[in-house]
């Protein structure tokens, strides 16, 4: 029996809330992992595809169910979905001599006019993509509609073209917004280096202790993101993913591998009575500690300190708690990090759990996952 799962996500007395359903407060509900079985666990879910350009270093994530293909020797990336839309991404040297609002006109010679895909130019607006300034122009044709967005980095320009049937353009646009929200430009195109998000040690002593020789190292990754969860996170491609409760995801190495001992989870919690995101973080962590304390023995708090999420120009102040405890005759160590959503009263809680003797071995994988965790603000349906 995998009885350690009772403490994996500390779901002993909480039902995670929808990340974006802020209007109606939800009440906590029991989601006890009884004797190692996962209540409500279902089959594996579709995962998002991740593409990293080998030279430029930019990252594109396709929504679950869509595919990514590289064309023109990496100068064009195509995302296709069976839902009926397509997104093309082209890259080229930045053209600071041409204002962003005029960049899309370079495409009009090929696409706009009689006998061409687009017959009319519509509204335009300024926006930000991946921390870069960008400009969007809408186009329409007889049967299709398109959005052209040009984003300007320090070295490269990125041209996104989203196309869908006229009658489905608006309904499918949330997937395009999701792609934009997950896009990460190459390191040379960032105005400033992206700040690193540290997994933060359990104790000062742990910080000074490097991972032992032969410890697990990060490898190829897949991406998890589901509508309504409000985030995307990458995880090792050869790990298992399960959904033990509503708005909760759990990742672990496959049975028979050393990584089976490590569990990393993310859950959304909307505590009853919370009136702000900061209060949601504190209540969620207090409830998690209390429910964990009821399920294990000798629970010890090793650290409790502020923790800051800072990425893509977004700064969220949260909290991290480190604990250890006895369960099934073995001592475990757990790190809990909670941050508020940018609006509302939902807290995102990330956790890493492993037997104390193996905690340092799997910490590089846990840190890689934490570094990949990105909070989304585009509407998710």
Secondary structure, 3 states (H helix, E strand, C coil): CCHHHHHCCCCCCCCCCCCCCCCCCCCCCCCCCHHHCCCCCCCCCCCEEEEECCCCCCEEEECCCEEEEEEHHHCEEEEEECCCCEEEEEEEECCCCCCHHHHCHHHHHHHECCCCCECEEEEEEEEEECCEEEEEEEEECCCEEEEEEEEECCCEEEEEEEEEEHHHHHHHHHHHHHHHHHCECCHHHCCCCCCCCCCCCCCHHHHCCCCCCCCCCCCCEEEECCCCCCEEEEEECCEEEEEEECCEEEEEECCCCHHHHCEEEEEEECCCCCCCHHHHHHHHHHHHHHHHHHHCEEEEEEEEEEEEEEECCEEEEEEEEEEEEEECCEEEEEEEEEEECCCCCCEEEEEEEEEHHHHHHHHHHHHHHHHHCEECCCCCC
